[in-house]
């Protein structure tokens, strides 16, 4: 597959998910983005368009640990950190947006760690 086809397919899947998933003040949307090296998670209120909490493998608290860990283990660290930051912001429940990715591997690791950290979705 060419890069253009792969990117276009991902964007179509992403839009298909976003049609159904939207965040509110009561239940913000937790979205995940992965690159080849890093993984990012954000909790977004779509009504106002603001990011309420965010974490990534580049966050200061976990940067050293994530650099030494495997990708899936680093994703779990990100999930735990975003759950901790949500707890600090008094967010208990979110809607999970897999952002067009399959729910496996790093995406599932972020979700599982966030659930263990106390987030409900």
C-alpha positions in Angstrom: 0.0 0.0 0.0 1.2 3.5 -0.7 1.5 6.1 2.0 -1.3 8.2 0.4 -3.7 5.2 0.5 -2.8 4.3 4.1 -3.2 7.9 5.3 -6.5 8.3 3.5 -7.8 5.0 4.9 -6.9 6.1 8.4 -8.6 9.5 8.0 -11.8 7.8 6.8 -11.8 5.5 9.8 -11.1 8.4 12.1 -14.1 10.4 10.7 -16.3 7.3 11.0 -15.4 7.1 14.7 -15.8 10.8 15.3 -19.3 10.9 13.8 -20.4 8.8 16.8 -18.1 9.9 19.6 -18.3 13.4 21.1 -17.2 14.8 24.5 -19.3 16.9 26.8 -18.6 18.7 30.1 -20.0 15.7 32.0 -18.2 13.1 29.9 -15.2 14.5 27.9 -13.6 12.6 25.0 -10.3 10.8 25.6 -8.5 10.6 22.3 -5.3 8.7 21.6 -2.7 9.4 18.9 0.3 7.2 18.1 3.4 7.9 16.1 6.2 5.5 15.5 8.1 6.7 18.6 5.6 8.2 20.9 2.0 8.0 22.1 -0.3 10.9 23.2 -3.6 11.0 25.1 -5.8 14.0 25.5 -9.1 14.5 27.3 -11.1 17.1 25.4 -14.4 18.9 26.0 -15.8 19.2 22.5 -18.5 21.7 23.5 -15.9 24.4 24.3 -13.1 22.9 22.3 -10.7 22.8 25.2 -8.2 20.2 26.4 -8.8 19.3 30.0 -5.9 16.9 30.5 -3.1 15.5 28.4 -0.2 13.1 28.7 2.4 11.6 26.4 5.6 9.6 26.4 7.3 13.0 26.3 5.7 14.2 29.6 8.3 15.1 32.2 7.0 12.6 34.8 7.5 9.5 32.7 10.0 10.5 30.0 12.9 8.6 31.4 10.8 5.4 32.1 9.1 5.5 28.7 12.4 5.9 26.9 13.6 2.6 28.5 10.3 0.7 28.1 8.8 -1.1 25.1 6.2 0.7 23.2 3.2 -1.1 24.8 4.6 -0.6 28.3 5.2 3.1 27.5 1.6 3.4 26.4 0.4 1.9 29.7 2.5 4.6 31.5 0.7 7.3 29.4 -2.7 5.8 30.3 -1.9 5.8 34.0 -0.6 9.4 33.8 -3.7 10.7 32.0 -5.9 9.0 34.5 -4.0 10.7 37.3 -4.3 14.1 35.7 -8.0 13.5 35.1 -8.4 12.7 38.8 -6.6 16.0 39.7 -9.1 17.8 37.4 -12.0 15.9 39.0 -12.9 14.0 35.8 -14.3 10.6 36.6 -15.9 9.4 33.4 -14.8 9.8 29.7 -15.8 8.6 26.3 -12.9 6.7 24.6 -12.0 7.8 21.0 -9.6 5.3 19.5 -9.0 7.8 16.7 -9.4 5.3 13.8 -6.8 2.8 15.2 -7.7 -0.8 15.9 -8.4 -1.4 19.6 -5.3 -3.6 20.2 -1.7 -3.2 21.3 -0.7 0.3 22.4 -4.3 1.7 22.1 -5.7 -1.1 24.3 -2.8 -0.6 26.8 -3.6 3.1 27.2 -7.3 2.3 27.8 -6.5 -0.5 30.3 -4.1 1.6 32.3 -6.6 4.5 32.3 -9.3 2.2 33.7 -6.9 0.9 36.3 -6.1 4.5 37.2 -9.8 5.1 38.0 -11.3 6.5 34.8 -14.7 5.0 33.8 -15.5 4.4 30.1 
